[in-house]
Every structure is written in structure tokens, then in C-alpha cells.
Amino acid sequence: MQTIINDVVQWATHLIGAWGLPAVFFLMLLESACIPVPSEAIMPFAGFAVSEGTLTFVGIVVAGVAGNLVGSWIAYAVGYFGGRPFVDRWGKYVLLRPHHLDTAQHWFDHYGAPVVFFGRIIPIVRTFVSLPAGFGKMRFWKFTLYTVLGCVPWVALLGYIGVKLGSNWEKLRPLLHYADYVVVVALVALAIYGVVRWRRHRAPGPPPEAEGRS
């Protein structure tokens, strides 16, 4: 499997080098349509192209987000009109693993529509969450809004990493997958901090008579 992924990465980077922004759009479309083309390789290489002056940062972000959106529409439509039995039957032909879909389904079942937004930075869930959104008949306009809002920070972050790494992007590519987990941990820590502050503000103060006797 790792050999296949490496071959896909080499093909993807060659495509971007030859076709620029249309290739970024196409490859990010494939990822969001549940085809195993890792964004952790696509966007950093596009960022490297920005550092070389052949592409622009705004251009790669727009192309990446647009590709993610169109690919998500495709996966959403498959889930909406085909349902889980259709995906289980035909998903193996695009290397879709059932346990990956089960993971995305679990997140969607537990958190509902918002997972389409924050799930865009979670490993596995990011790629496959559009399918359970379609299974659940999520409203199309809400799905589209959450998808765009969730894709922008992730695409921009990976592109920015590529700009900063420059020609070193490929040496560090195997480590970029862990950026998923760093972001998740940061979001969980932020959520815990917010809950703690909220509970402190809601904690009742001492009764007035107790304050008067002190």
C-alpha cells in the first residue's frame, strides 16, 4: 500500500509541475471524492511552487478549496443517491476501505452536521465525511457552507508549510501527516480551556450575608 501511495505522490507532484493550478484543483478534487490522493503531499508541493515563483499562494488556496468542494459534492451525491449499500459494493474499486468509512460514519452519527466543518482537519474523517453527510440527507447549502469553511484553514496551512519548507518539502513529507494530530490536539485543548473558563464564570459567588459577616 505504501508503494502505491508513493507512486501516487510522485504522479501528483509531476502533474502540478506540468499543469500548475488546474492540477492542484484536480488532485484536491480526487481526495475529497474519496480517491486516495493525500492533500499532505499536494498542497505542500504547491506551496513549494509558490516559493519558486511559479504559482501564487492565493491561487493555490483557491484552487485547493475549489477542488475540495467539487470533490465533496461528488461524494455527497454518491452518498445521497446511492446510499451505504452502493458505496459498500463499489467503493473497493477506488480503494475505499470499509473501516475508513465506518470511522467517518461514527463521527457524523455522534456530532451531526458540524463534523462536516471540523472534520476537515481530522485524519480519515476529512476524506470520507461527505459520504455519511449524503447518507443522512444533510441540506446541500449547509453541507456546502461547512465544507468551504472547514477546507480553507487546512488547505492554507498545508500550502503555507510548503512555502516555508521550500525545496525541503519532500524530505519532511512523511512527517506532515502528523500535522493532523497537532491541529486536533490544539483544538481539543482550546475547547477544554473554553469550557473551564465558562464554568468558572458561571460558578455562584458567596451569598450576600456571608460577605457581610466576613
Buried (B, 14 or more C-beta within 10 A) or exposed (E): EEEEBEEBBEEBBEBBBEEBBEBBBBBBBBBBBBBBBBBBBBBBBBBBBBBEEEBEBEBBBBBBBBBBBBBBBBBBBBBBEBEBEEBEEEBEEEBBBEEBBEBBBEBBEEBEBEBBBBBBBBBBBBBBBBBBBBBBEBEBEBBBBBBBBBBBEBBBBBBBBBBEBEEEBBEEBEEBEEBBEEBBEEEEEEEEEEEEEEEEEEEEEEEEEEEEEE
